[in-house]
């Protein structure tokens, strides 16, 4: 059996029964091409052998349910997907590994060795608020190419969209107070920490404790001390004094190592008066990481104010989420900022984002032929065909009314009445009257014939765009419980075709 470690091959069963390490010519740069479900390769090999690999097909990536029963999702991860597709290659080491499986032939390996994505991709811009069942990414490509990018497309978008959405929920309940992402040590691995911090920033956090994300994405980083720092000194005051002497301009002290109100806060005040004040500096803040947050912050605020430290900020952490944050603020907690870790970085309350990737159409003899997946579970029935999706904005309020999915060649006219239909029930419909609404395409071109044409935005630009787009939604969409259900409807032409395909599918078994 062969095991691959970077550029080494370990053969555990050579003929002489000894351990053998053999060099292979593999790039030292990280290559994620084989982060794919194995059936992507088995299907692709079948297409290759059957001569179907060059057929042009259309796939949609969408999801069926908002996490946490929320009102929407923040679409994220597009930039990493672009990078993955641009860098996609099967290395010598990859080919060597696949050869040991004795499933594929050398002709297929030659194909993989020269693989390069040549398709066209449309996507919702990163940071856009999106809703169930609408195409977020549309891939038009050769069948093998479209198949081989499926897994890391889903891995990337599912993860970052989940965390960006959770971060928004947390930040929303902080009511304008800063939220820092503190979750690296509880994340699902290194990438979960790194890209989770990126997604959380899109969702609204003010900064991160994950240093690599600060470096890679220019996210503000913050970190002060742990309990171990305080414990490493003979007493709490000496720990605080040492920290203040090194960081007089940004001194934030962790006050709950021993006793928050009897020791921590009094020692913080003592440092402010005896160490910082003679230097002409002020105590920047204190942090609590345990105990009854509402009670302790109220008492701590009183103590700080009596000492004249009205400008000293109070930060809290310790297994916070959107519901706990809302609760303590309703109880009158005196908090200026929050550090949120495990519940956000893994979206603990709703840890799986169910994005899927489904075939929507194929080309045959120059014609686009819609395809549909039929299921007894109605939520798993897909919308057929090569499609576009638009956001409809009411002119009077400048708020989004609905999104509408159309066939790619349908033309919508703002100067005509438009009736949009529920995705399965024609009697559920809504008419928008001419001149009262604007039509905004939701997707934009990302790859054209294999060439990336999408700009590389900074993370701050993506975050700012997301804020602007969220402002187009009604407040009711943002409720944590029982949010307004936003319409994602079909045109009559698309609905009629879908119902026709369903009827034919049932008839044909």
C-alpha positions in Angstrom: 0.0 0.0 0.0 1.2 3.5 -0.8 1.0 6.5 1.5 1.8 10.0 0.2 3.4 12.5 2.5 4.3 15.7 0.6 6.9 14.6 -1.9 7.6 11.2 -0.3 6.0 7.8 -1.1 6.0 5.2 1.7 5.7 1.7 0.4 4.7 -0.5 3.3 4.9 -3.8 1.5 7.9 -4.0 -0.8 9.3 -7.4 -1.7 12.0 -7.4 0.9 9.7 -6.5 3.8 11.6 -3.3 4.7 10.4 0.3 5.0 11.1 2.1 1.8 10.9 5.9 1.2 11.0 7.0 -2.3 11.2 10.6 -3.7 8.7 11.6 -6.4 8.6 14.8 -8.3 5.7 16.6 -6.6 5.3 20.4 -6.1 5.9 21.5 -2.5 2.9 23.9 -2.9 -0.3 22.7 -1.4 -2.6 21.0 -4.0 -6.2 20.4 -3.1 -7.3 18.8 -6.4 -7.9 15.4 -4.8 -10.2 16.9 -2.2 -13.0 15.3 -4.0 -15.5 12.5 -3.5 -14.1 9.5 -5.2 -17.2 9.0 -7.3 -16.3 12.3 -9.1 -13.4 10.3 -10.6 -15.3 7.0 -11.2 -18.0 8.9 -13.0 -15.5 11.0 -15.0 -13.7 7.9 -16.0 -17.0 6.4 -17.3 -17.7 9.6 -19.2 -14.2 9.5 -20.6 -14.5 5.9 -21.8 -18.0 6.3 -23.2 -17.0 9.4 -25.1 -19.3 11.7 -23.1 -16.6 13.8 -21.4 -16.7 16.7 -23.9 -20.5 17.1 -23.7 -21.5 20.6 -22.4 -23.6 20.5 -19.3 -25.1 22.9 -16.8 -25.0 22.5 -13.0 -26.6 24.6 -10.3 -25.3 25.0 -6.8 -28.0 26.0 -4.3 -29.2 25.1 -0.8 -32.6 24.1 0.6 -32.8 25.4 4.1 -31.4 28.4 6.1 -29.2 27.3 9.0 -30.7 27.9 12.5 -34.1 28.4 10.9 -33.0 31.9 10.0 -34.2 34.2 7.3 -31.3 34.2 4.9 -27.7 33.2 4.2 -24.6 35.3 3.5 -22.9 33.8 0.4 -19.2 33.4 1.0 -16.1 31.5 -0.1 -16.1 32.6 -3.8 -12.5 33.9 -3.8 -11.2 30.6 -2.5 -13.2 28.7 -5.0 -11.7 30.8 -7.8 -8.2 30.1 -6.6 -8.9 26.4 -6.3 -10.2 26.2 -9.9 -7.3 28.3 -11.3 -4.8 26.1 -9.5 -6.5 22.8 -10.2 -4.0 20.2 -11.5 -3.2 16.5 -11.1 0.4 16.2 -10.0 2.7 13.3 -10.6 2.1 12.2 -7.1 -1.7 12.3 -7.6 -1.4 10.1 -10.7 0.9 7.7 -8.9 -1.6 7.3 -6.2 -4.5 6.8 -8.5 -2.5 4.2 -10.5 -2.2 2.1 -7.4 -6.0 1.7 -7.2 -6.0 -0.3 -10.5 -9.3 1.3 -11.6 -8.2 3.7 -14.3 -6.2 3.3 -17.5 -3.2 5.2 -18.8 -5.2 7.1 -21.4 -7.3 8.6 -18.6 -4.2 9.5 -16.6 -2.9 11.3 -19.7 -6.2 13.3 -19.7 -5.8 14.1 -16.0 -2.2 15.1 -16.4 -3.2 17.8 -18.9 -6.4 18.8 -17.1 -7.3 22.4 -17.1 -10.8 23.9 -16.5 -12.1 25.5 -19.6 -15.8 26.2 -18.7 -17.9 29.2 -17.8 -19.1 30.0 -14.3 -21.7 32.5 -13.1 -22.0 33.3 -9.4 -23.7 35.5 -6.9 -21.1 38.0 -5.7 -19.5 37.2 -2.4 -21.3 38.8 0.6 -24.7 38.7 -1.0 -27.7 37.7 1.2 -29.3 34.7 -0.6 -32.2 32.3 -0.1 -33.2 28.7 -0.5 -33.5 27.1 -3.9 -32.0 29.9 -6.0 -28.9 29.2 -8.1 -25.9 30.6 -6.3 -23.4 29.3 -8.8 -24.1 28.1 -12.3 -21.4 26.0 -14.1 -21.5 25.6 -17.9 -18.7 23.2 -18.8 -17.6 19.9 -20.3 -19.1 17.1 -18.4 -15.9 15.8 -16.8 -14.8 19.3 -15.9 -18.1 20.2 -14.2 -18.0 16.9 -12.3 -14.5 17.2 -11.0 -15.0 20.6 -9.4 -18.1 19.6 -7.5 -16.7 18.6 -4.1 -14.3 21.5 -3.4 -17.0 23.9 -4.8 -19.3 22.6 -2.1 -16.7 22.4 0.6 -15.6 26.0 0.1 -19.0 27.6 -0.2 -20.8 25.5 2.4 -18.2 26.2 5.1 -17.7 29.9 4.6 -21.4 30.7 4.0 -22.3 28.9 7.2 -19.8 30.8 9.3 -20.5 34.2 7.7 -24.2 33.7 8.4 -23.7 32.7 12.0 -21.4 35.7 12.5 -24.1 38.0 11.2 -26.6 36.6 13.7 -24.1 37.1 16.6 -23.2 40.6 15.5 -26.8 41.6 15.0 -27.6 40.7 18.6 -24.6 42.7 19.9 -26.5 45.8 18.9 -23.6 47.8 17.5 -21.1 46.6 20.1 -17.9 45.1 18.6 -17.6 41.3 18.3 -14.2 39.6 18.0 -13.8 36.1 16.6 -12.0 34.0 19.2 -12.6 30.5 17.9 -9.4 29.1 16.4 -8.7 26.5 19.1 -12.3 25.1 18.9 -12.4 25.1 15.1 -12.5 22.0 12.9 -8.8 22.1 12.0 -6.4 24.7 10.6 -8.4 25.6 7.6 -11.5 25.9 9.7 -9.8 28.5 11.9 -8.2 30.4 9.0 -11.1 30.6 6.6 -13.6 30.6 9.4 -12.1 33.9 10.6 -12.4 35.2 7.0 -16.0 34.3 6.7 -16.8 35.7 10.2 -15.3 39.1 9.1 -17.7 39.1 6.1 -20.5 38.4 8.5 -19.7 41.4 10.6 -17.1 40.7 13.3 -14.7 43.6 14.0 -11.6 41.4 14.1 -10.1 38.0 14.9 -7.6 36.4 17.3 -6.4 34.1 14.5 -3.1 35.6 13.4 -2.8 33.9 10.1 -6.2 35.4 9.0 -5.0 38.8 10.0 -1.9 38.4 7.8 -3.7 36.8 4.8 -6.8 38.9 4.7 -5.9 42.1 6.5 -8.4 41.5 9.3 -7.7 43.4 12.6 -6.2 41.1 15.2 -6.5 41.3 18.9 -5.1 39.4 21.9 -4.2 40.3 25.4 -3.7 37.6 28.0 -4.9 34.2 29.3 -5.4 33.0 32.8 -2.1 31.2 32.6 -0.4 34.6 32.3 -1.9 35.7 35.5 -1.1 32.4 37.2 2.5 32.5 36.2 3.2 35.5 38.5 3.3 35.4 42.3 0.0 37.3 42.5 -2.6 39.0 40.3 -1.4 42.5 40.9 2.1 41.7 39.8 0.7 40.1 36.6 -1.4 43.1 35.8 1.5 45.5 36.6 3.9 43.6 34.3 1.4 43.7 31.5 0.6 47.4 31.9 4.3 48.3 31.8 4.8 46.5 28.5 1.5 47.6 26.9 0.6 50.9 28.5 -1.3 52.2 25.4 -3.6 49.2 25.1 -3.8 47.6 28.5 -6.8 45.2 28.8 -6.7 43.0 31.9 -8.3 39.6 32.4 -10.0 40.0 35.8 -11.6 36.6 36.6 -8.7 34.3 37.3 -9.3 34.3 41.1 -12.3 36.5 42.1 -13.6 39.1 39.7 -15.1 41.5 42.2 -12.9 41.0 45.3 -9.6 40.7 43.5 -9.6 41.1 39.7 -11.4 44.5 39.3 -9.7 46.0 42.4 -6.3 45.0 41.2 -7.1 46.4 37.7 -8.1 49.7 39.3 -4.9 49.7 41.4 -2.8 49.2 38.3 -4.7 52.1 36.6 -3.9 54.4 39.5 -0.4 53.3 40.5 1.2 52.1 37.2 -0.7 53.7 34.2 -1.7 57.1 35.7 1.9 58.2 36.5 2.8 57.4 32.9 -0.1 59.6 31.7 -2.0 56.5 30.4 -5.5 55.1 30.9 -6.6 51.6 31.5 -8.1 50.5 28.2 -10.3 47.7 29.4 -11.0 44.6 31.5 -12.2 41.2 30.3 -14.4 38.6 32.0 -14.4 35.0 30.8 -16.6 33.3 33.4 -19.3 33.8 35.9 -22.7 35.6 35.8 -21.9 38.0 33.0 -24.9 40.3 33.5 -24.4 40.7 37.3 -20.6 40.9 37.2 -20.4 43.5 34.4 -22.9 45.7 36.2 -21.0 45.6 39.5 -17.6 46.0 37.6 -19.0 49.1 35.8 -20.0 50.7 39.1 -16.6 50.0 40.6 -14.7 51.4 37.6 -16.9 54.5 37.5 -16.4 55.2 41.2 -12.7 55.0 40.5 -13.0 57.6 37.7 -12.4 55.0 35.0 -15.5 55.9 33.0 -13.7 55.3 29.7 -12.5 51.8 30.7 -14.2 49.3 28.4 -15.7 45.9 29.5 -15.2 42.9 27.2 -16.8 39.5 27.9 -16.2 36.0 26.4 -17.0 32.4 27.4 -19.2 30.3 25.1 -21.3 33.2 23.9 -23.8 32.9 21.1 -26.5 35.2 19.7 -29.1 34.1 22.2 -26.9 34.6 25.3 -25.7 37.9 24.0 -29.3 39.1 23.6 -30.3 37.8 27.0 -27.5 39.5 29.0 -28.1 42.8 27.2 -31.8 42.5 28.0 -30.8 42.1 31.7 -28.8 45.4 31.6 -25.3 43.9 31.3 -22.7 46.6 31.0 -20.7 45.3 28.0 -18.8 47.2 25.4 -17.6 44.3 23.2 -17.8 40.5 22.9 -15.3 37.7 22.2 -17.1 34.8 20.6 -15.4 31.5 19.9 -16.7 28.0 19.6 -20.4 28.7 19.0 -19.5 30.9 16.0 -16.5 29.3 14.4 -18.3 25.9 14.0 -21.8 27.3 14.0 -22.4 24.9 16.9 -26.2 25.3 16.9 -26.5 24.5 13.2 -23.2 23.0 12.1 -24.0 21.8 8.6 -24.8 24.0 5.6 -26.7 21.8 3.0 -25.5 23.3 -0.3 -26.0 20.9 -3.2 -24.8 20.7 -6.8 -27.3 19.4 -9.3 -27.4 18.8 -13.1 -29.9 21.2 -14.6 -29.4 20.8 -18.4 -27.3 19.2 -21.1 -26.5 20.3 -24.7 -27.3 17.9 -27.5 -27.2 18.8 -31.2 -26.9 22.4 -30.4 -30.0 22.4 -28.2 -30.1 22.9 -24.4 -32.2 20.1 -22.9 -33.5 20.8 -19.3 -33.0 18.0 -16.7 -34.9 17.5 -13.5 -34.4 15.5 -10.3 -37.7 14.0 -9.1 -38.2 12.8 -5.5 -41.0 11.8 -3.2 -39.4 14.4 -0.9 -40.8 17.5 -2.6 -38.0 19.7 -1.2 -35.5 17.6 -3.3 -37.2 18.2 -6.6 -35.0 20.5 -8.7 -35.8 23.4 -11.0 -34.9 22.3 -14.6 -32.9 24.1 -17.2 -30.2 26.7 -17.8 -31.4 29.6 -15.6 -30.9 33.1 -14.4 -32.0 34.6 -11.1 -32.9 38.2 -10.5 -33.7 40.3 -7.4 -36.7 42.5 -7.6 -36.5 45.9 -5.8 -39.6 47.9 -4.9 -39.0 51.5 -6.1 -41.1 53.1 -3.4 -39.2 51.6 -0.4 -35.9 50.5 -2.1 -36.4 47.1 -0.5 -36.2 43.7 -2.0 -39.6 42.2 -2.8 -38.6 38.8 -4.1 -36.1 36.9 -6.2 -37.3 35.3 -9.4 -35.7 32.4 -11.4 -36.1 32.4 -15.1 -34.9 30.4 -18.1 -31.7 31.9 -19.4 -33.2 33.4 -22.5 -36.3 34.9 -20.9 -36.5 38.7 -21.0 -38.0 40.6 -18.1 -39.2 44.2 -18.6 -39.6 46.6 -15.7 -42.2 48.5 -17.8 -44.6 45.5 -17.8 -46.6 43.7 -15.1 -44.8 40.6 -13.9 -46.4 37.7 -12.1 -44.2 35.4 -10.2 -45.1 31.9 -9.0 -44.4 29.6 -6.0 -42.0 26.9 -7.0 -44.6 24.2 -7.1 -48.1 25.7 -6.5 -49.3 28.0 -9.4 -52.1 29.4 -7.2 -49.5 31.0 -5.0 -48.5 34.0 -7.0 -47.7 37.7 -6.8 -48.1 40.4 -9.4 -45.7 43.3 -9.6 -47.0 46.2 -11.6 -45.2 48.1 -14.3 -43.0 50.9 -13.2 -43.1 49.9 -9.5 -40.0 47.7 -9.4 -36.5 47.3 -10.6 -34.8 44.2 -11.9 -31.3 43.4 -10.7 -29.4 40.3 -12.0 -28.2 38.3 -9.0 -25.3 36.4 -10.7 -22.2 37.7 -12.4 -19.7 36.2 -14.8 -16.7 34.6 -12.9 -15.0 32.3 -15.5 -15.4 32.6 -19.2 -14.1 29.7 -21.3 -11.7 28.9 -18.5 -10.4 32.4 -17.9 -11.2 34.2 -14.6 -12.8 37.5 -15.3 -14.0 38.3 -11.8 -12.2 41.0 -9.9 -10.2 40.2 -6.8 -11.9 42.2 -4.1 -10.4 43.0 -0.7 -12.1 41.4 2.2 -13.2 44.8 3.5 -14.8 45.5 0.1 -16.7 42.3 0.3 -17.8 43.1 3.8 -18.9 46.6 2.8 -20.8 45.2 -0.1 -22.6 42.7 2.1 -23.7 45.5 4.5 -25.1 47.4 1.5 -27.0 44.4 0.2 -28.4 43.5 3.6 -29.8 47.0 3.8 -32.1 46.1 0.9 -33.9 43.5 3.0 -36.9 44.2 5.3 -36.1 44.0 9.0 -38.5 41.1 9.4 -36.1 38.9 7.5 -33.5 39.3 10.3 -35.6 38.0 13.1 -33.9 35.1 14.9 -37.3 33.3 15.5 -39.9 33.0 12.8 -38.3 35.3 10.3 -40.3 36.5 7.3 -40.1 34.0 4.5 -38.6 35.7 1.5 -40.1 34.8 -1.9 -37.9 32.9 -4.3 -40.4 32.3 -7.2 -40.4 31.2 -10.8 -41.7 32.8 -14.0 -44.8 31.2 -15.5 -42.7 29.8 -18.3 -40.3 28.0 -16.0 -43.0 26.7 -13.6 -45.1 25.4 -16.5 -42.1 23.5 -17.9 -41.2 22.1 -14.5 -44.8 20.8 -14.0 -44.8 19.3 -17.4 -41.5 17.5 -16.7 -42.9 16.2 -13.4 -46.0 14.9 -15.1 -43.9 13.2 -17.7 -41.6 11.7 -15.1 -44.5 10.2 -13.1 -46.0 8.8 -16.3 -42.7 7.2 -17.4 -42.0 5.8 -14.0 
